[in-house]
């Protein structure tokens, strides 16, 4: 029998652009947040594994190049990347879900950039872009709700960061999940 752990998942929502609480960029970092308009599977997978490795993001690891490309090609999927002194530091990925709902599919920082005050600003930029997504994609309905979920396996500041940005907890679930090896760009990277 495989080992399991109890995981709590919080599903959070914003119901209005007025719910968003943005944070200023930290003054001590040359930070720039840009939309990656030519995101390919290689860059998307790099961000996913580099940011999510310490938190055991594994759901997309089996995806083929084609699956990544098909997901990235969906109308309204956007990737916003934070750069510090020209180096990718983290990202926010937006996914429209229909009926005016936009999900923050992924958000986070690469390990070396955690704790520098970058996350709240990056999240605020991403959420502002979620609220005006239809302005850039006229085929989409106006955003009515922005959603995100986080769990007890994510970074210790994740839930607090989402709540500080104006999200409210809609539902909470607790479940037993199998313990998986922490993925990374090489064996033992996050050990």
C-alpha positions as CSV (number, residue, x, y, z in Angstrom):
1,X,0.0,0.0,0.0
2,X,1.4,3.4,-0.9
3,X,1.9,6.2,1.6
4,X,-0.8,9.0,1.7
5,X,-1.0,12.4,3.2
6,X,-4.0,14.6,4.2
7,X,-4.3,17.5,1.8
8,X,-6.6,20.5,2.3
9,X,-7.7,22.4,-0.8
10,X,-9.1,25.9,-0.7
11,X,-11.2,27.2,-3.7
12,X,-11.2,31.0,-3.8
13,X,-13.1,33.5,-5.8
14,X,-13.2,37.2,-6.6
15,X,-16.6,38.5,-7.8
16,X,-15.7,42.0,-8.9
17,X,-12.7,43.9,-10.1
18,X,-13.3,46.0,-7.0
19,X,-12.3,42.9,-4.9
20,X,-8.7,43.1,-6.2
21,X,-6.2,44.5,-3.8
22,X,-3.0,45.2,-5.7
23,X,0.4,45.5,-4.2
24,X,3.2,47.8,-5.4
25,X,6.3,46.5,-6.9
26,X,9.1,46.1,-4.4
27,X,11.6,49.0,-4.6
28,X,14.6,46.8,-4.1
29,X,14.3,44.7,-7.3
30,X,14.4,45.6,-11.0
31,X,11.1,43.8,-11.6
32,X,9.2,43.7,-14.9
33,X,6.0,41.7,-15.6
34,X,5.4,41.0,-19.3
35,X,2.9,38.9,-21.2
36,X,4.6,36.0,-23.0
37,X,2.8,36.4,-26.3
38,X,4.8,33.6,-28.0
39,X,4.7,31.0,-25.2
40,X,5.6,27.6,-26.5
41,X,5.5,24.2,-24.7
42,X,9.1,24.3,-23.7
43,X,8.9,27.6,-21.9
44,X,5.5,26.7,-20.3
45,X,6.9,23.4,-19.0
46,X,10.0,25.2,-17.8
47,X,7.9,27.6,-15.7
48,X,5.6,24.9,-14.5
49,X,8.5,22.6,-13.3
50,X,10.7,25.4,-12.0
51,X,8.0,27.1,-9.9
52,X,5.9,24.0,-9.1
53,X,8.7,21.5,-8.3
54,X,9.1,22.3,-4.6
55,X,5.3,22.0,-4.2
56,X,4.9,18.7,-6.0
57,X,3.0,20.0,-9.0
58,X,2.8,16.8,-11.1
59,X,-0.6,16.9,-12.9
60,X,1.0,18.2,-16.2
61,X,4.3,16.3,-16.1
62,X,2.9,13.5,-18.3
63,X,1.7,16.0,-21.0
64,X,3.2,15.6,-24.4
65,X,4.5,18.5,-26.4
66,X,1.2,18.5,-28.4
67,X,-0.9,18.6,-25.2
68,X,1.0,21.6,-24.0
69,X,0.6,23.3,-27.4
70,X,-3.1,22.6,-27.6
71,X,-3.7,24.1,-24.1
72,X,-1.6,27.2,-24.8
73,X,-3.4,27.7,-28.1
74,X,-6.8,28.0,-26.4
75,X,-8.5,31.4,-26.8
76,X,-7.6,33.6,-23.8
77,X,-5.0,31.4,-22.1
78,X,-2.3,33.9,-21.1
79,X,1.1,33.7,-19.4
80,X,2.4,36.7,-17.5
81,X,6.0,36.4,-16.5
82,X,7.9,38.3,-13.8
83,X,11.6,39.1,-14.7
84,X,14.1,40.3,-12.2
85,X,17.2,41.8,-13.8
86,X,16.3,39.9,-17.0
87,X,15.8,36.5,-15.3
88,X,12.5,34.7,-15.2
89,X,11.4,34.9,-11.5
90,X,7.8,33.6,-11.6
91,X,4.5,33.6,-13.5
92,X,0.8,33.8,-13.5
93,X,-1.1,31.7,-16.1
94,X,-4.8,32.6,-16.8
95,X,-7.4,30.3,-18.3
96,X,-10.9,31.4,-19.3
97,X,-13.4,28.7,-18.2
98,X,-16.6,30.0,-19.9
99,X,-19.5,32.1,-18.7
100,X,-17.1,34.9,-17.7
101,X,-15.1,32.9,-15.3
102,X,-11.3,33.1,-15.5
103,X,-9.1,30.8,-13.5
104,X,-5.6,31.5,-12.2
105,X,-4.4,28.2,-13.5
106,X,-0.9,28.6,-12.1
107,X,0.9,31.2,-10.1
108,X,4.2,31.2,-8.2
109,X,7.9,32.2,-8.0
110,X,11.0,30.2,-8.7
111,X,12.6,29.2,-5.4
112,X,15.4,31.8,-5.4
113,X,12.9,34.7,-5.7
114,X,10.6,33.6,-2.8
115,X,10.6,36.0,0.2
116,X,11.6,39.1,-1.7
117,X,8.1,40.7,-1.9
118,X,7.6,39.9,-5.5
119,X,4.7,37.5,-5.3
120,X,1.9,39.9,-4.2
121,X,2.8,42.3,-7.0
122,X,3.0,39.6,-9.6
123,X,-0.4,38.2,-8.5
124,X,-1.9,41.7,-8.6
125,X,-0.8,42.2,-12.1
126,X,-2.1,38.8,-13.2
127,X,-5.5,39.4,-11.5
128,X,-5.8,42.8,-13.2
129,X,-5.2,41.1,-16.5
130,X,-7.8,38.4,-15.6
131,X,-10.4,41.1,-15.1
132,X,-9.6,42.7,-18.5
133,X,-9.0,39.5,-20.4
134,X,-12.0,40.0,-22.8
135,X,-10.4,43.4,-23.8
136,X,-7.6,41.4,-25.4
137,X,-9.8,38.5,-26.6
138,X,-13.0,39.9,-28.0
139,X,-14.4,36.4,-28.5
140,X,-14.6,35.9,-24.7
141,X,-17.4,37.3,-22.5
142,X,-16.4,40.0,-20.0
143,X,-14.9,38.5,-16.8
144,X,-17.5,38.0,-14.1
145,X,-15.5,35.9,-11.6
146,X,-11.8,35.1,-11.1
147,X,-11.0,31.8,-9.3
148,X,-8.0,30.1,-8.0
149,X,-7.3,27.1,-5.8
150,X,-4.4,26.3,-3.5
151,X,-3.7,23.4,-1.2
152,X,-1.7,22.6,1.9
153,X,1.1,21.2,-0.3
154,X,1.6,24.7,-1.8
155,X,4.0,27.3,-0.4
156,X,3.2,28.3,3.2
157,X,2.3,31.9,2.1
158,X,0.0,30.9,-0.7
159,X,-3.4,31.0,1.0
160,X,-2.4,34.2,2.9
161,X,-1.2,35.8,-0.4
162,X,-4.5,35.0,-2.2
163,X,-6.6,36.4,0.6
164,X,-4.5,39.5,0.8
165,X,-5.1,40.1,-2.9
166,X,-8.9,40.1,-2.3
167,X,-9.9,36.5,-2.8
168,X,-12.6,34.9,-0.5
169,X,-12.7,31.2,0.3
170,X,-15.7,29.7,-1.5
171,X,-15.2,26.0,-0.5
172,X,-12.7,23.8,1.3
173,X,-12.0,20.1,0.8
174,X,-9.9,17.7,2.6
175,X,-8.8,14.4,1.1
176,X,-6.1,11.7,1.4
177,X,-3.7,11.9,-1.6
178,X,-0.7,9.7,-2.4
179,X,2.7,11.0,-1.4
180,X,4.7,11.6,-4.6
181,X,8.4,12.3,-5.1
182,X,9.1,16.0,-5.4
183,X,9.8,16.7,-9.1
184,X,12.5,19.0,-10.3
185,X,14.7,19.9,-13.2
186,X,17.1,17.1,-12.1
187,X,17.0,14.3,-9.6
188,X,17.1,15.5,-6.0
189,X,16.9,19.2,-7.0
190,X,14.4,20.0,-4.2
191,X,15.5,17.4,-1.7
